[in-house]
Amino acid sequence: MAVWTDSPHPDVSTVDVENFDYEKYNFPELIVKLEDNVLIITLNRPKNYNAFNAPMCSSIVFAFELADADPRVRAVVLTGAGDKAFCAGADLSAGKGAKGDASGFGAGPGVPTLNHRDGGGMASGSILRCRKLVIVAMNGSAVGVGLTMVLPADIRIVSETAKIALPFTKRGITLEAMSAYFLPRLVGHSNALQIAMTGDTYLPTADCMRGLFAAILPQKEVFPHALQLAKRLAAQNSVLSMALNKALLWRTPESPEATHLVDSACIAGLSHASDATEGVRSFLEKRPPQFKGRVEELEQLGFYPWWTQVDVSGRGSTKIVRRNAKL
């Protein structure tokens, strides 16, 4: 994993993911279960408004690594326990985070600044790297890392009464969890600047939030709607198509022409896969498709990944190591 903090979880490459029992495994601060090819991940600190801490961070990273690797999982729903908050931000109850990152555990004494990796970025990075569909059911308020870590998700559904805030300027700290990349791409630079610079609290219906949420619903409808959507898309859509579409949108090359090269390679590559054959056949036969493709098949495409990968592993080096893209 890219997480250099001591993690209680094993390396996912050593796990028998196809037989992994999510409900028996101990995920500190989470409840994780598999239901009809949908992995449900619940932030489970309701008495603390699901505040983000180091054990939760490690558990989120491991859960999303499993979701990516497990062929039984075709979609993920991330939500929070209780009806008050999805995630109230970093847990600062013990004074953590006062001199560190907004995720509640900073670099600490003696750790060079360039060697530090913020916890929110570890969590959001694991969501970004998960090639399965990710839907977030924001059942309550989201503050700080409670919002920033879910910006890479594919679909966000929120309670109409949720309070949304990035109060970093009011705490003397900065944006984290890759949010400076994702937020302006979701809401536009002008709205992102308003949200980030004011540090104010907004309702999901605020103008500056436009584009951030796919649906704004009564609180009790948020999770059922998200789960129903996840099950529907998991049943009817190709995981290969969804994975490549997600990558095409987030990993867009620098120009329309370069994008043309990439999407041409993608559509040509998938045209020879079994899912494309099944998609056409099921359409002609007027029946629901039975897609069997696995995300591991993407590794067999000669052009994947087409983007430059950045090594964000921590303490070993202050350098940002770039891996060559295949296109």
C-alpha positions in Angstrom: 0.0 0.0 0.0 1.0 3.6 -0.4 0.2 4.2 3.3 3.5 4.4 5.2 1.8 4.6 8.6 1.8 1.4 10.5 -1.3 -0.5 9.3 -2.9 -3.4 11.2 -4.1 -4.8 7.9 -2.3 -7.2 5.6 -1.0 -6.4 2.1 -4.0 -7.1 -0.2 -1.8 -9.1 -2.5 -1.5 -11.7 0.2 -5.2 -12.0 0.8 -7.5 -14.6 -0.8 -9.9 -11.9 -1.9 -12.4 -14.2 -3.6 -13.1 -16.0 -0.3 -12.6 -13.0 2.0 -15.2 -12.8 4.8 -15.9 -9.1 5.3 -18.2 -9.5 8.2 -15.8 -11.6 10.2 -12.8 -9.4 9.6 -12.1 -6.7 12.1 -12.1 -3.3 10.4 -11.5 -0.7 13.2 -14.0 2.1 13.0 -15.9 0.5 10.1 -18.7 -2.0 9.4 -18.1 -3.8 6.1 -20.4 -6.3 4.4 -21.0 -7.7 0.9 -24.6 -7.7 -0.3 -25.6 -8.7 -3.9 -22.2 -7.8 -5.4 -22.2 -4.4 -3.6 -19.7 -3.8 -0.8 -21.3 -1.6 1.9 -18.7 0.3 3.9 -20.1 2.2 6.9 -18.0 4.7 9.0 -18.9 3.5 12.4 -18.2 6.1 15.1 -21.7 7.5 15.5 -21.1 8.9 19.0 -18.3 10.9 17.6 -20.2 11.9 14.4 -18.0 9.4 12.5 -15.0 11.7 13.0 -12.0 10.6 11.0 -9.0 9.1 12.7 -5.9 7.0 11.9 -7.6 3.6 12.5 -10.5 4.6 10.3 -8.1 5.8 7.6 -6.2 2.5 7.5 -9.5 0.6 7.4 -10.9 2.7 4.6 -7.7 2.1 2.5 -7.8 -1.7 3.1 -11.5 -1.9 2.4 -11.2 -0.1 -1.0 -8.1 -2.2 -1.9 -10.2 -5.3 -1.3 -13.1 -3.9 -3.3 -10.9 -3.3 -6.2 -9.3 -6.7 -6.1 -12.4 -8.8 -5.3 -14.3 -10.0 -8.4 -17.4 -10.5 -6.3 -17.6 -6.8 -5.8 -19.1 -4.8 -8.7 -19.9 -1.6 -6.8 -19.3 0.1 -3.5 -21.5 2.2 -1.2 -19.8 4.3 1.4 -22.0 5.7 4.2 -21.9 6.8 7.8 -23.6 5.3 10.9 -26.4 7.2 12.6 -28.6 10.0 11.3 -26.6 13.1 12.3 -23.4 13.1 10.3 -21.7 11.3 7.5 -18.3 12.4 8.8 -17.7 15.4 11.0 -14.1 15.8 9.8 -10.9 15.0 11.7 -11.1 13.8 15.3 -9.4 16.6 17.2 -10.7 15.5 20.6 -7.3 14.5 21.8 -5.6 17.5 20.4 -4.4 15.7 17.3 -4.2 17.7 14.1 -3.5 21.0 15.8 0.0 21.1 14.3 -0.6 18.4 11.6 -2.8 17.7 8.7 -6.6 18.3 8.7 -7.1 14.5 8.9 -6.0 14.4 12.5 -2.5 13.0 12.4 0.2 15.2 11.0 3.8 14.7 10.2 4.9 14.7 13.8 8.3 15.8 15.2 11.3 14.8 13.2 9.4 13.9 10.0 10.5 16.1 7.1 7.6 18.0 5.5 8.1 16.5 2.1 8.0 13.0 3.6 4.5 13.5 5.1 1.4 12.1 3.5 -1.9 13.4 4.9 -4.4 10.8 6.0 -7.3 12.2 4.0 -5.2 11.8 0.9 -4.6 8.2 1.7 -8.3 7.6 2.0 -9.3 9.6 -1.1 -6.4 7.9 -3.0 -7.8 4.5 -2.2 -11.2 5.6 -3.5 -9.6 7.0 -6.7 -7.6 3.8 -7.3 -10.7 1.6 -6.8 -11.8 0.7 -10.3 -15.3 -0.4 -9.2 -18.3 2.0 -9.1 -18.2 4.0 -5.9 -21.4 5.7 -4.6 -21.3 7.8 -1.4 -24.5 7.9 0.7 -24.0 11.1 2.7 -26.6 10.5 5.4 -25.7 13.6 7.3 -23.3 16.5 7.6 -19.8 16.4 6.1 -17.1 18.7 7.3 -13.4 18.9 6.2 -12.1 15.5 5.4 -15.6 14.2 5.6 -16.2 15.9 2.2 -12.7 16.0 0.7 -12.0 12.3 0.9 -15.1 11.4 -1.1 -14.6 13.8 -4.0 -13.0 11.1 -6.1 -16.2 8.9 -5.8 -18.3 8.5 -8.9 -21.7 9.5 -7.4 -22.5 11.4 -4.2 -26.1 11.4 -2.8 -26.7 13.7 0.2 -29.3 14.4 2.8 -31.2 17.7 2.2 -30.5 18.8 5.8 -26.7 18.0 5.7 -24.3 20.8 6.6 -21.3 21.0 4.3 -18.1 22.8 5.1 -14.4 23.0 4.4 -13.4 25.2 7.4 -9.6 25.0 6.8 -9.1 28.7 6.6 -10.8 29.0 10.0 -8.3 26.5 11.4 -5.2 27.9 9.9 -4.6 25.0 7.7 -5.1 24.1 4.0 -7.1 22.0 1.6 -6.0 18.3 1.8 -7.0 14.8 0.5 -6.4 15.9 -3.1 -9.3 18.3 -2.9 -7.5 21.1 -4.7 -7.5 18.8 -7.7 -11.0 17.4 -7.5 -13.1 20.2 -6.1 -12.7 22.7 -9.0 -13.3 20.0 -11.5 -16.6 19.1 -9.9 -18.0 22.6 -9.0 -15.9 24.9 -11.1 -13.0 27.1 -10.0 -15.1 30.1 -8.9 -17.3 27.9 -6.6 -14.3 26.0 -5.4 -12.6 29.3 -4.4 -15.8 30.4 -2.6 -16.0 27.2 -0.6 -12.3 27.0 0.2 -11.7 30.7 1.0 -14.8 31.4 3.1 -14.7 28.2 5.1 -18.4 28.7 5.6 -21.1 26.1 6.1 -23.5 25.5 3.3 -26.5 23.4 2.6 -26.3 21.0 -0.4 -28.7 23.3 -2.3 -26.4 26.3 -2.2 -25.3 27.6 -5.6 -21.7 26.9 -4.9 -22.4 23.2 -4.4 -24.0 22.8 -7.8 -22.6 19.7 -9.5 -21.3 18.1 -6.4 -24.3 15.9 -5.6 -26.2 13.6 -8.0 -29.3 13.7 -5.7 -30.4 15.7 -2.6 -33.0 13.6 -0.7 -34.7 13.4 2.7 -32.3 11.9 5.2 -34.0 8.5 5.5 -34.0 8.0 1.7 -30.3 8.6 1.1 -28.9 5.2 1.9 -31.8 3.1 0.4 -31.5 5.2 -2.8 -27.8 4.7 -3.0 -27.9 1.0 -2.4 -30.7 0.5 -5.0 -28.7 2.5 -7.6 -25.5 0.5 -6.8 -27.3 -2.8 -7.2 -29.0 -1.8 -10.4 -25.7 -0.6 -12.0 -23.8 -3.6 -10.7 -26.3 -5.9 -12.3 -26.7 -4.1 -15.7 -23.4 -2.5 -16.4 -20.0 -3.9 -17.4 -17.3 -3.3 -14.7 -14.7 -3.0 -17.4 -16.7 -0.2 -19.1 -17.3 1.6 -15.9 -13.6 1.3 -14.9 -12.4 2.7 -18.2 -15.0 5.5 -18.2 -13.9 6.5 -14.7 -10.3 6.6 -15.8 -11.0 8.5 -19.0 -12.8 11.2 -17.1 -10.2 11.6 -14.3 -7.1 10.8 -16.3 -7.8 13.0 -19.3 -4.8 13.8 -21.4 -3.7 17.3 -22.1 -5.5 18.0 -25.3 -8.6 16.9 -27.3 -6.3 15.2 -29.8 -4.4 13.3 -27.1 -7.8 12.3 -25.6 -8.8 11.0 -29.1 -5.8 8.7 -29.1 -6.7 7.3 -25.6 -10.4 6.8 -26.1 -9.7 5.2 -29.5 -7.4 2.7 -27.8 -10.0 2.1 -25.1 -12.9 1.4 -27.4 -10.8 -0.7 -29.7 -9.4 -2.7 -26.8 -12.7 -3.4 -25.2 -14.3 -4.3 -28.6 -12.4 -7.6 -28.4 -13.4 -8.3 -24.8 -16.2 -10.7 -23.9 -18.3 -7.9 -22.3 -18.6 -6.1 -25.6 -19.8 -9.3 -27.3 -22.3 -9.9 -24.6 -23.5 -6.3 -24.7 -24.3 -6.4 -28.4 -25.8 -9.9 -28.2 -28.0 -9.1 -25.3 -29.2 -6.0 -27.0 -30.1 -7.9 -30.2 -31.8 -10.7 -28.2 -33.7 -8.1 -26.1 -32.6 -9.5 -22.7 -30.6 -8.2 -19.8 -26.8 -8.6 -20.3 -24.8 -11.1 -18.2 -21.4 -9.4 -18.0 -18.6 -11.5 -16.7 -15.6 -9.2 -17.2 -13.1 -8.5 -14.4 -11.1 -5.4 -13.9 -7.9 -7.5 -14.0 -8.5 -7.8 -17.8 -7.5 -4.1 -18.1 -3.9 -5.1 -17.3 -3.8 -7.1 -20.5 -4.5 -4.0 -22.6 -1.2 -2.8 -24.0 -2.0 0.9 -23.4 -3.3 0.7 -19.8 -2.5 2.7 -17.8 -2.0 5.6 -20.2 -1.4 8.2 -17.6 1.8 9.0 -15.7 1.7 7.3 -12.3 3.1 9.1 -9.3 4.7 7.2 -6.5 3.4 8.7 -3.3 5.0 6.2 -0.9 6.2 8.1 2.1 9.2 8.1 4.3 11.7 6.4 2.0 12.2 9.3 -0.2 11.4 13.0 -0.7 11.3 12.5 -4.4 8.2 12.2 -6.5 8.9 9.3 -8.8 7.0 9.3 -12.1 6.4 6.1 -13.9 6.2 6.2 -17.7 2.8 6.1 -19.2 2.1 3.5 -21.9 0.7 6.0 -24.5 
